[in-house]
Amino acid sequence: MKTLVWNVNDIEWVEVPQFKGVYAKDLVKKEDGMDVTNKYIKIVPGGEILVHTHDVTEAFYILEGVADVLVNDERIPLKAKTMISAPAGVPHGIKNETDEDVLLIANFGVK
């Protein structure tokens, strides 16, 4: 196995069809053979990652902007430099109700 290195600017944004106003760049993918996967995510103004769960833990770090995040059944505005960890099976979601993009890194465990 080799260490992976890349620049996120070299990866194209891809629209996430199940979520309005959400775009992603796959960074580490399962097929890369790592124990985690991660995505660079952009939520445009008015965009939303609807409430959902995973069968693995998701930890995400807000890089820029203010996101309205569902945490423990409560919507809380969280700003840049905030880390959130949602255990497997726990509902979570993110909404951008501002006039600026929200950028975050989402990390997922791998089964």
N, C-alpha and C positions, 0 to 999 in steps of 0.2 A: 504494500500500500504506500502511496505517496502523499505528501502534503500538497494540498490544493491552494492555488493562488490565482486570483482574478480581480478585475476592477468592475464594480457594479455598473459603471457607465458603459461598459462594453456589452451589457445584456439589455435586450429590449423589454419594455413594459408589455405585459400581456393582460388583457382585460379578463377579470374573473367573472364568468357569465352568471353565476348564481347570486352575485352580490352587486347591486347597482353602485356605480361610481368607485369601484375597487379594482386596482391594478397590481400585478405582482411580478417580481423577478425571482425565479427559482435560483437559489444560491447553491446550497448543498442539497443534493437529491439522494434518495434512497439508493439508487443505482451507483452512487459514488462510493458505497461501501462503508459509510460512516455510521456511528451510533445515533446520530441526530440528523434531522433535515432542517433547513431554514429558508425563509423567504423574506425578501425586501418588499414591503407593501406600501402602496400609496392609496389613501382614501381622499378623494376630491371632496370639495364642499357639497354637502347634501348626500354624500355616499354613506353606505352602511354595510358592515359585516353583520348579517342577521344573527340572532341568538342561535347557538349551536353547541354541540359537544364533540369531543374526540375520544377515541379509545386509548389515547396516550396523553401525557402531560403536554400542555402548550405554555411556553413562557414567552412573553413579548415585551419589547422595550421600545417606548415611544421616543423617536429621534427628534421629531419636529412637530409643532402644532399642539392643539388641545383636542382630546378625544373624549367623547361621552361613552364611558365603558361600563358594561354590566358586570358588577362585582358583588358576589354573594347576594343576588336578587335585588340589588340596588344600583341605579344608574348614578355614576360619579364622574365629574369632569376631571380628567387627568392630563397633565401637561408633559412636555418633553422632559427627559431624564427620569421617567417613571418606569419601573419594571412591574409586570403583572405575571403571576403564575396561576394557571387554571389546571387543576388536577384532572386526570382522565374522568370523563363522565359528568363534569361540572359545567352547567350552562354559562356561556359568556358571549359577548357581542360588543361591537364597537361602532359608534356613529360619529360622523363629522358634521357638527351643526355650526361650524365657523365659516369664515370666508377664505380660509387658507387650507392648503393640503395638510394632511396628517401623514407623516412617514414613520414607519416602524419596522423593526426586525422581529419576525415570529420564528421561534425555535420549537421543534417538535421532537419528542422521543420517537424511537423506531421500534416496532415490534419484530 
